[in-house]
Amino acid sequence: MPGSTTITTTLSRTVVTPLARLLWRPRVIGRKNVPKRGAVILASNHRSFIDSPAITLLAPRKVSFLAKQEYFTGTGFRGAVSRAFFGGIGAIGVERGAGAAAQHALDLGLERLELGEAFAIYPEGTRSLDGRLYKGRTGVAWLALTSGAPVVPVALTGTEDVQPIGSRLPRLARVTVEFGQPMDLSGFGEASSGRARRHATDAVMAAIQELSGQEPAGTYNNPPTTIVERVKQALRRDDPTQAVEPD
């Protein structure tokens, strides 16, 4: 319900944000690079579960992002708290998957941009287990070229210390969020062009890498399917298998 969403969003800004600042002692760089109004895409590296709350609570304006539908379907008190929290920080529930599911997720983001809102996305697709920056999926370019919205590269540092991979509870650590200069991707071509989407995405990832200082992995971040693969990837003994994106 619109009224309920407004209330939880206000609470997140007035209650949760000050708490996050107290616990994370965040350093926010480049706040003025985020346009105060109008559609904008915040394209960030992805190091921890806490990344989305960090961006939405520390950005200078309301930001929406995609989250697992399970956060909105729980029952009882725990389910109610989950819905209130994630709804309050701008999460949009979506079913994960490839093909039609992935396009539906992008369409939901496009709807927000067409309303003149800010929308956050992780071009890597999933969290980096080894700290490297992985090759970007071209959905970020599709959104930018379709909507005409500028892209602000974002670099998160320290979120991996707040909630490391496998940790269920957050820890005390300092977080840095850096917003880069807005990028106009229109010069790369049309959204229908696979080449344009690829080159535009590579430019966005280069900007994120410059801000974050992460080592480029040079391949896609495909989630490991077994415990052995997860351990190998975490120890950097093995690169994820490179995926082929449909154009």
C-alpha atoms as a printed R data frame, in Angstrom:
    type eleno elety resid chain resno      x       y       z
1   ATOM     1    CA   MET     A     1  0.000   0.000   0.000
2   ATOM     2    CA   PRO     A     2  1.355   3.466  -0.938
3   ATOM     3    CA   GLY     A     3  0.733   4.919   2.528
4   ATOM     4    CA   SER     A     4  2.491   2.027   4.238
5   ATOM     5    CA   THR     A     5  5.460   2.315   1.883
6   ATOM     6    CA   THR     A     6  5.769   6.034   2.593
7   ATOM     7    CA   ILE     A     7  5.751   5.395   6.339
8   ATOM     8    CA   THR     A     8  8.426   2.672   6.223
9   ATOM     9    CA   THR     A     9 10.585   4.755   3.875
10  ATOM    10    CA   THR     A    10 10.387   7.711   6.257
11  ATOM    11    CA   LEU     A    11 11.278   5.466   9.191
12  ATOM    12    CA   SER     A    12 14.305   4.089   7.343
13  ATOM    13    CA   ARG     A    13 15.559   7.607   6.713
14  ATOM    14    CA   THR     A    14 14.900   8.948  10.211
15  ATOM    15    CA   VAL     A    15 15.753   5.885  12.312
16  ATOM    16    CA   VAL     A    16 17.786   3.306  10.394
17  ATOM    17    CA   THR     A    17 20.072   5.795   8.618
18  ATOM    18    CA   PRO     A    18 21.385   7.433  11.823
19  ATOM    19    CA   LEU     A    19 21.919   3.956  13.303
20  ATOM    20    CA   ALA     A    20 23.840   2.854  10.215
21  ATOM    21    CA   ARG     A    21 26.022   5.953  10.412
22  ATOM    22    CA   LEU     A    22 26.751   5.223  14.058
23  ATOM    23    CA   LEU     A    23 27.695   1.583  13.453
24  ATOM    24    CA   TRP     A    24 29.477   1.876  10.101
25  ATOM    25    CA   ARG     A    25 31.099   5.323  10.571
26  ATOM    26    CA   PRO     A    26 30.676   5.760   6.809
27  ATOM    27    CA   ARG     A    27 32.739   7.962   4.575
28  ATOM    28    CA   VAL     A    28 30.669   9.202   1.632
29  ATOM    29    CA   ILE     A    29 32.622  10.626  -1.305
30  ATOM    30    CA   GLY     A    30 31.170  12.363  -4.366
31  ATOM    31    CA   ARG     A    31 27.678  12.867  -3.001
32  ATOM    32    CA   LYS     A    32 27.204  15.809  -5.391
33  ATOM    33    CA   ASN     A    33 27.756  13.507  -8.364
34  ATOM    34    CA   VAL     A    34 24.298  11.993  -7.827
35  ATOM    35    CA   PRO     A    35 21.696  14.161  -9.600
36  ATOM    36    CA   LYS     A    36 19.171  15.534  -7.125
37  ATOM    37    CA   ARG     A    37 16.246  14.740  -9.398
38  ATOM    38    CA   GLY     A    38 15.440  12.794 -12.545
39  ATOM    39    CA   ALA     A    39 16.215   9.239 -13.600
40  ATOM    40    CA   VAL     A    40 19.667   7.933 -12.700
41  ATOM    41    CA   ILE     A    41 21.267   4.502 -12.504
42  ATOM    42    CA   LEU     A    42 23.689   3.770  -9.675
43  ATOM    43    CA   ALA     A    43 25.988   0.973 -10.918
44  ATOM    44    CA   SER     A    44 28.003  -0.530  -8.078
45  ATOM    45    CA   ASN     A    45 30.529  -3.222  -7.313
46  ATOM    46    CA   HIS     A    46 29.115  -6.007  -5.153
47  ATOM    47    CA   ARG     A    47 31.028  -7.285  -2.120
48  ATOM    48    CA   SER     A    48 28.486  -8.058   0.599
49  ATOM    49    CA   PHE     A    49 24.821  -8.623   1.431
50  ATOM    50    CA   ILE     A    50 24.940  -5.254   3.167
51  ATOM    51    CA   ASP     A    51 25.750  -3.383  -0.079
52  ATOM    52    CA   SER     A    52 22.163  -2.493  -0.976
53  ATOM    53    CA   PRO     A    53 21.278  -1.059   2.457
54  ATOM    54    CA   ALA     A    54 24.578   0.852   2.402
55  ATOM    55    CA   ILE     A    55 23.777   2.492  -0.940
56  ATOM    56    CA   THR     A    56 20.152   3.251  -0.218
57  ATOM    57    CA   LEU     A    57 20.753   4.586   3.293
58  ATOM    58    CA   LEU     A    58 23.803   6.684   2.423
59  ATOM    59    CA   ALA     A    59 22.814   8.018  -1.009
60  ATOM    60    CA   PRO     A    60 21.607  11.645  -1.074
61  ATOM    61    CA   ARG     A    61 18.209  10.626  -2.477
62  ATOM    62    CA   LYS     A    62 15.774   7.725  -2.412
63  ATOM    63    CA   VAL     A    63 17.085   4.710  -4.343
64  ATOM    64    CA   SER     A    64 15.326   1.511  -5.436
65  ATOM    65    CA   PHE     A    65 16.996  -1.850  -6.038
66  ATOM    66    CA   LEU     A    66 16.049  -5.446  -6.798
67  ATOM    67    CA   ALA     A    67 15.862  -8.003  -3.980
68  ATOM    68    CA   LYS     A    68 14.787 -11.628  -3.642
69  ATOM    69    CA   GLN     A    69 11.032 -12.095  -3.548
70  ATOM    70    CA   GLU     A    70 11.462 -14.215  -0.397
71  ATOM    71    CA   TYR     A    71 12.096 -11.057   1.626
72  ATOM    72    CA   PHE     A    72  8.469 -10.081   1.009
73  ATOM    73    CA   THR     A    73  6.697 -13.416   1.359
74  ATOM    74    CA   GLY     A    74  7.572 -14.461   4.910
75  ATOM    75    CA   THR     A    75  4.861 -15.031   7.492
76  ATOM    76    CA   GLY     A    76  4.401 -14.008  11.094
77  ATOM    77    CA   PHE     A    77  6.327 -11.303  12.921
78  ATOM    78    CA   ARG     A    78  9.623 -12.067  11.202
79  ATOM    79    CA   GLY     A    79  8.013 -11.834   7.775
80  ATOM    80    CA   ALA     A    80  6.356  -8.527   8.665
81  ATOM    81    CA   VAL     A    81  9.655  -7.061   9.853
82  ATOM    82    CA   SER     A    82 11.412  -8.234   6.683
83  ATOM    83    CA   ARG     A    83  8.768  -6.675   4.422
84  ATOM    84    CA   ALA     A    84  8.831  -3.414   6.371
85  ATOM    85    CA   PHE     A    85 12.618  -3.164   6.346
86  ATOM    86    CA   PHE     A    86 13.240  -4.040   2.713
87  ATOM    87    CA   GLY     A    87 10.245  -2.042   1.503
88  ATOM    88    CA   GLY     A    88 11.431   0.917   3.555
89  ATOM    89    CA   ILE     A    89 14.903   0.956   2.011
90  ATOM    90    CA   GLY     A    90 13.576   0.775  -1.550
91  ATOM    91    CA   ALA     A    91 13.745  -2.933  -2.363
92  ATOM    92    CA   ILE     A    92 11.658  -4.325  -5.236
93  ATOM    93    CA   GLY     A    93 10.822  -8.016  -4.848
94  ATOM    94    CA   VAL     A    94 11.673 -10.125  -7.890
95  ATOM    95    CA   GLU     A    95 12.070 -13.801  -8.759
96  ATOM    96    CA   ARG     A    96 15.638 -14.638  -9.698
97  ATOM    97    CA   GLY     A    97 16.514 -16.430 -12.890
98  ATOM    98    CA   ALA     A    98 17.706 -16.125 -16.457
99  ATOM    99    CA   GLY     A    99 15.826 -15.418 -19.662
100 ATOM   100    CA   ALA     A   100 12.300 -14.117 -19.068
101 ATOM   101    CA   ALA     A   101 12.897 -13.701 -15.321
102 ATOM   102    CA   ALA     A   102 15.992 -11.588 -15.912
103 ATOM   103    CA   GLN     A   103 14.205  -9.419 -18.466
104 ATOM   104    CA   HIS     A   104 11.290  -8.955 -16.083
105 ATOM   105    CA   ALA     A   105 13.733  -7.732 -13.432
106 ATOM   106    CA   LEU     A   106 15.182  -5.212 -15.877
107 ATOM   107    CA   ASP     A   107 11.684  -4.104 -16.848
108 ATOM   108    CA   LEU     A   108 10.928  -3.375 -13.191
109 ATOM   109    CA   GLY     A   109 14.050  -1.220 -13.027
110 ATOM   110    CA   LEU     A   110 13.060   0.545 -16.230
111 ATOM   111    CA   GLU     A   111  9.665   1.372 -14.721
112 ATOM   112    CA   ARG     A   112 11.400   3.189 -11.856
113 ATOM   113    CA   LEU     A   113 13.625   5.106 -14.232
114 ATOM   114    CA   GLU     A   114 10.654   6.144 -16.367
115 ATOM   115    CA   LEU     A   115  9.146   7.601 -13.177
116 ATOM   116    CA   GLY     A   116 12.258   9.750 -12.788
117 ATOM   117    CA   GLU     A   117 13.645   7.760  -9.864
118 ATOM   118    CA   ALA     A   118 17.104   6.494  -8.904
119 ATOM   119    CA   PHE     A   119 17.735   2.784  -9.424
120 ATOM   120    CA   ALA     A   120 20.742   0.772  -8.181
121 ATOM   121    CA   ILE     A   121 22.137  -2.261  -9.986
122 ATOM   122    CA   TYR     A   122 25.141  -4.581  -9.695
123 ATOM   123    CA   PRO     A   123 26.503  -5.249 -13.207
124 ATOM   124    CA   GLU     A   124 28.574  -8.181 -11.868
125 ATOM   125    CA   GLY     A   125 25.289  -9.941 -11.111
126 ATOM   126    CA   THR     A   126 26.321 -11.496  -7.813
127 ATOM   127    CA   ARG     A   127 28.719 -10.868  -4.954
128 ATOM   128    CA   SER     A   128 32.451 -11.270  -5.492
129 ATOM   129    CA   LEU     A   129 33.801 -14.014  -3.218
130 ATOM   130    CA   ASP     A   130 37.461 -13.164  -3.748
131 ATOM   131    CA   GLY     A   131 37.404  -9.359  -3.812
132 ATOM   132    CA   ARG     A   132 38.099  -9.023  -7.537
133 ATOM   133    CA   LEU     A   133 35.882  -7.025  -9.880
134 ATOM   134    CA   TYR     A   134 34.145  -9.257 -12.391
135 ATOM   135    CA   LYS     A   135 32.990  -8.566 -15.931
136 ATOM   136    CA   GLY     A   136 29.698  -6.671 -16.109
137 ATOM   137    CA   ARG     A   137 26.475  -8.075 -17.510
138 ATOM   138    CA   THR     A   138 24.993  -5.812 -20.145
139 ATOM   139    CA   GLY     A   139 21.679  -5.178 -18.376
140 ATOM   140    CA   VAL     A   140 23.049  -1.911 -16.977
141 ATOM   141    CA   ALA     A   141 23.719  -0.660 -20.505
142 ATOM   142    CA   TRP     A   142 20.294  -1.798 -21.708
143 ATOM   143    CA   LEU     A   143 18.655   0.204 -18.936
144 ATOM   144    CA   ALA     A   144 20.743   3.300 -19.658
145 ATOM   145    CA   LEU     A   145 20.360   3.194 -23.440
146 ATOM   146    CA   THR     A   146 16.638   2.422 -23.248
147 ATOM   147    CA   SER     A   147 15.767   5.045 -20.638
148 ATOM   148    CA   GLY     A   148 18.351   7.694 -21.498
149 ATOM   149    CA   ALA     A   149 19.304   7.868 -17.812
150 ATOM   150    CA   PRO     A   150 22.900   8.670 -16.856
151 ATOM   151    CA   VAL     A   151 24.935   6.081 -14.985
152 ATOM   152    CA   VAL     A   152 26.763   6.985 -11.772
153 ATOM   153    CA   PRO     A   153 29.517   4.444 -11.013
154 ATOM   154    CA   VAL     A   154 29.657   3.495  -7.319
155 ATOM   155    CA   ALA     A   155 32.486   1.907  -5.353
156 ATOM   156    CA   LEU     A   156 31.823   0.243  -2.005
157 ATOM   157    CA   THR     A   157 34.689  -0.499   0.361
158 ATOM   158    CA   GLY     A   158 34.422  -2.074   3.798
159 ATOM   159    CA   THR     A   159 31.020  -3.696   3.363
160 ATOM   160    CA   GLU     A   160 32.791  -7.031   3.009
161 ATOM   161    CA   ASP     A   161 34.093  -6.491   6.560
162 ATOM   162    CA   VAL     A   162 30.658  -5.560   7.933
163 ATOM   163    CA   GLN     A   163 29.143  -8.797   6.697
164 ATOM   164    CA   PRO     A   164 31.679 -11.211   5.163
165 ATOM   165    CA   ILE     A   165 30.516 -13.990   2.873
166 ATOM   166    CA   GLY     A   166 28.888 -16.690   5.008
167 ATOM   167    CA   SER     A   167 28.334 -14.444   8.010
168 ATOM   168    CA   ARG     A   168 24.739 -14.191   9.260
169 ATOM   169    CA   LEU     A   169 25.190 -11.183  11.527
170 ATOM   170    CA   PRO     A   170 26.784  -7.835  10.669
171 ATOM   171    CA   ARG     A   171 29.945  -6.656  12.408
172 ATOM   172    CA   LEU     A   172 31.333  -3.247  13.297
173 ATOM   173    CA   ALA     A   173 33.502  -1.883  10.474
174 ATOM   174    CA   ARG     A   174 33.931   1.348   8.561
175 ATOM   175    CA   VAL     A   175 32.237   1.642   5.186
176 ATOM   176    CA   THR     A   176 33.195   3.926   2.300
177 ATOM   177    CA   VAL     A   177 30.767   4.752  -0.504
178 ATOM   178    CA   GLU     A   178 32.168   6.696  -3.434
179 ATOM   179    CA   PHE     A   179 29.943   8.092  -6.183
180 ATOM   180    CA   GLY     A   180 31.743   8.806  -9.459
181 ATOM   181    CA   GLN     A   181 31.018  11.268 -12.215
182 ATOM   182    CA   PRO     A   182 27.755  10.633 -14.117
183 ATOM   183    CA   MET     A   183 28.232   8.857 -17.441
184 ATOM   184    CA   ASP     A   184 26.183   9.479 -20.579
185 ATOM   185    CA   LEU     A   185 26.203   6.183 -22.494
186 ATOM   186    CA   SER     A   186 24.115   7.378 -25.447
187 ATOM   187    CA   GLY     A   187 27.212   7.740 -27.629
188 ATOM   188    CA   PHE     A   188 27.728   3.981 -27.658
189 ATOM   189    CA   GLY     A   189 24.658   3.350 -29.816
190 ATOM   190    CA   GLU     A   190 21.187   1.863 -29.525
191 ATOM   191    CA   ALA     A   191 19.977  -0.488 -26.811
192 ATOM   192    CA   SER     A   192 19.149  -3.062 -29.501
193 ATOM   193    CA   SER     A   193 22.836  -3.368 -30.436
194 ATOM   194    CA   GLY     A   194 24.738  -6.080 -28.594
195 ATOM   195    CA   ARG     A   195 28.025  -4.369 -29.450
196 ATOM   196    CA   ALA     A   196 26.797  -1.054 -28.028
197 ATOM   197    CA   ARG     A   197 25.623  -2.706 -24.825
198 ATOM   198    CA   ARG     A   198 28.925  -4.558 -24.421
199 ATOM   199    CA   HIS     A   199 31.144  -1.515 -24.940
200 ATOM   200    CA   ALA     A   200 28.940   0.696 -22.750
201 ATOM   201    CA   THR     A   201 29.021  -1.881 -19.954
202 ATOM   202    CA   ASP     A   202 32.797  -2.217 -20.209
203 ATOM   203    CA   ALA     A   203 33.088   1.562 -19.825
204 ATOM   204    CA   VAL     A   204 30.943   1.482 -16.692
205 ATOM   205    CA   MET     A   205 32.998  -1.355 -15.191
206 ATOM   206    CA   ALA     A   206 36.226   0.522 -15.950
207 ATOM   207    CA   ALA     A   207 34.871   3.530 -14.061
208 ATOM   208    CA   ILE     A   208 33.889   1.340 -11.092
209 ATOM   209    CA   GLN     A   209 37.329  -0.281 -11.095
210 ATOM   210    CA   GLU     A   210 39.057   3.096 -11.102
211 ATOM   211    CA   LEU     A   211 37.067   4.114  -8.023
212 ATOM   212    CA   SER     A   212 37.341   0.829  -6.111
213 ATOM   213    CA   GLY     A   213 40.901  -0.129  -7.012
214 ATOM   214    CA   GLN     A   214 39.845  -3.778  -7.286
215 ATOM   215    CA   GLU     A   215 41.783  -6.241  -9.391
216 ATOM   216    CA   PRO     A   216 39.834  -6.998 -12.599
217 ATOM   217    CA   ALA     A   217 38.920 -10.687 -12.847
218 ATOM   218    CA   GLY     A   218 38.522 -10.564 -16.630
219 ATOM   219    CA   THR     A   219 35.622 -13.016 -16.608
220 ATOM   220    CA   TYR     A   220 32.007 -13.312 -15.493
221 ATOM   221    CA   ASN     A   221 31.109 -14.091 -11.905
222 ATOM   222    CA   ASN     A   222 29.144 -17.310 -12.217
223 ATOM   223    CA   PRO     A   223 27.981 -18.541  -8.790
224 ATOM   224    CA   PRO     A   224 29.773 -21.781  -7.794
225 ATOM   225    CA   THR     A   225 27.484 -24.793  -7.732
226 ATOM   226    CA   THR     A   226 29.333 -26.939  -5.179
227 ATOM   227    CA   ILE     A   227 31.018 -26.386  -1.816
228 ATOM   228    CA   VAL     A   228 34.389 -27.290  -3.364
229 ATOM   229    CA   GLU     A   229 33.931 -24.662  -6.071
230 ATOM   230    CA   ARG     A   230 32.968 -22.058  -3.465
231 ATOM   231    CA   VAL     A   231 36.119 -22.796  -1.450
232 ATOM   232    CA   LYS     A   232 38.318 -22.687  -4.540
233 ATOM   233    CA   GLN     A   233 36.857 -19.375  -5.656
234 ATOM   234    CA   ALA     A   234 37.190 -17.881  -2.170
235 ATOM   235    CA   LEU     A   235 40.873 -18.910  -2.114
236 ATOM   236    CA   ARG     A   236 41.360 -17.540  -5.645
237 ATOM   237    CA   ARG     A   237 42.630 -20.869  -6.950
238 ATOM   238    CA   ASP     A   238 39.997 -20.993  -9.618
239 ATOM   239    CA   ASP     A   239 38.245 -18.549 -11.945
240 ATOM   240    CA   PRO     A   240 34.486 -18.847 -12.442
241 ATOM   241    CA   THR     A   241 33.498 -20.330 -15.786
242 ATOM   242    CA   GLN     A   242 32.972 -17.577 -18.327
243 ATOM   243    CA   ALA     A   243 29.346 -17.192 -19.320
244 ATOM   244    CA   VAL     A   244 28.051 -16.260 -22.739
245 ATOM   245    CA   GLU     A   245 25.455 -13.501 -22.737
246 ATOM   246    CA   PRO     A   246 22.650 -13.576 -25.317
247 ATOM   247    CA   ASP     A   247 22.481 -10.440 -27.455
